[in-house]
Amino acid sequence: MRIVIVDDSGERADVLEEGLRDAGYDDIHVVPPRGGFVSRIERMAPDVVLMDLGNPSRDTLEEMLTVSRALARPIAMFVDQSDDAMIGAAIDAGVSAYVVDGLRRERVKPIIDLAVRRFNAFARMQAELHDARTQLADRKTIDRAKAILMASRGLTEPDAYAALRSAAMNQGKKIVEVAAALISASELLGGGA
């Protein structure tokens, strides 16, 4: 597992690195948050990113949260103190683990495990949400195409669906693709439903 530590404090980065090595990780890279560091991190293709911010200013926190959104990786963020606004911003940015005043080497492995699990669970939920939205949009397209066939050809709903399914099989396409083409053709001819 490749792990990147974003930290400009050598001492604090050493604590994280020691904790990672104790946990059996050895592909560890420390990147200071300066000059094009986001693209440098992207090129490294890390599996996990640890951000050690200490006492971040609002600007520093915003910059790190922008990094979090750009990377789409499990991210654990360590800060010395926090408030509700900082926590909310970190969660909104997709930070998987937000640790306040918890930078100790024995805690690094459990925090990485948590960050990876939370990131994977969130990614699964997003994929499921995307699938559900796609299925709903497909259902609406198919229903609209059935309505066009029912109105223009006097078909029942089951017959309209059978006609769409038959056309899809004959053309080697998905039913939703045939339905979308039918809707486009109907709109072009001025008979949309």
N, C-alpha and C positions, 0 to 999 in steps of 0.2 A: 504494500500500500504506500503510495507516494503522498507525503504530508508536507504542506507548506505552512510555515509560521510567519505571519505578518507581524513584525515587531521592530521598533527602532531602539528598544532598550536591550542591550546585549545580556544583561543580568537576568531579566525576565524571560527572554528567549531561551537562555541556558536552562532555566527551571523546566520549561516545557520540553525542550530537547532531551534532557535527562529523564523525564517522566516517560517520554516516548521510547527511548532506548531501553529503559527498564521494562517496558511493556512488550519489547521485542520488535519494535519498528526501527528500520535503519535507513529508509529512503526519505530523509528529512532535509528540507531546504528552508533557510531563513531569508526572508525578503523584507528589506526596510520599506516602509510606505512612502516612497519618494519616486518622482520622475518616471512615469510610464510603468509603474509596478504592476498594474492590472494586466496589461498585455504580457508582461513577463510571466506572471502567474498563469495566465491562460496557456501560454506556450509550454509551460511545465506540465500541464494536464494533471493537476493533483487529484487524488481521491478524496481528500479532506483538507480543509483550510482552517487553521487556528489563528484567530486575530487576538492579539494581546494589546489592549488599548490603555491599560492603566487608568488614568484619569482623563478621558478624552474631552476635548472641547466639542461644542455642537458641530463645528465645521468638520473636525476629524471624524466624528461619529457619522455625519452625513456622507462623507467620502467613503468610509468603510461600508456603509449600508449600500451605496451605489455599487461597490465591489461585490457585495453579497448578491445583489440582483443580477449582475453581469455573469457571475461564475456558474450558477446553477449546480452547486456542489454542496455537500454537507459542510456547514460552517459552525464552529464553536467560537464564541466571542467572550473574552475575559475582560472584565472591567473591575476597578477597585470600588466604585460606588455608582449608583444609578438612581433613576427616578422613573415614574410611570411612563412619562413621554418617551424616554430612551428605550425602555422595554418594549413599548408599543411599536416604536419605529423599527426596532430590531426584528420583532415578530413579523411586521408587515413586509420587511425586506427579505424574509425567508431564512433568517438565522435559525439554525436547528437547535443550538444550545447557547444560552445566555447565562454566563456564570459571573455572579457578583462576589468579589472578595473570596475567590476560591482557587487561587493559583498556587497549588501544591502539587509536587510531582506525583504523589500517589493517587491523585484524583484525575490525572490526564487520561488514562486508559478508559475508565468508566464514562468519562465525558465524551470521548471520541465515539465509543460504542453508542451512547445515547444520541449523539448528533447524527450518526449514520442511520440509525433506526428511525429517528424522527424524520429525517430527510426522505428516506425510502417510503415511509408511510404517507407523507405529504405528496410525494410524486405519484404514488398509486392512487390517492384520492383525486389528484388533478387529472390523471389519465381516465379514471372512471367518470369524472364529471364531463370531460371532453367527449367520451364515448356516449354518455347519456344525452348530451346536447346534440351530437351528430345524429343519433337515432331519432330524436324528437324532430329535428329539421328534416330528416329523410321521410319520416312518417307524414309530416305536413305536406311535403312535396308530392308524395304518393297519393295522399288524400285529395289534394288539389287536382292532380291529373285524373283521378277516378271521377271527380265531379265534372270535369270537362267531358270525359267520355260518356258519362251518364246523361249529361245535358245534350251533347251533340249527336249521340247515337241511340239514345233512349235505352241504355243498358241498366241493369240492376248493379248494385255495388259489387256483389261477388263476380258478376260477368265483366265489369270494368277492370277489376283486379286481375282476373284471368287473362284478359286481353293484354294488360301491361306485362304480366308474367310471361305470356307466350311471346310477345315482341322481344322481351329481354333475352329469352332463351334463343330465339332465332338470330338475334344480333350479337350474341355472346357478351351481353352487357348486364349490369346490375339493373334491377327494377327501378331504382331511384334515378339512374342515368336516363332510362327511357322516359320516365315520368317528367324529368326536367326538360328533356328535348320536346316532349309533347306540349308542355306549358309554354316553352319558347315559341314553338310553331303556332300555337293558339294565339299568343299575344301578337305575333307578327301578322297573323291573319285577322286580328281585331276581335277575337272571340274569347278572350281570357275569362277565367272563372274567379 
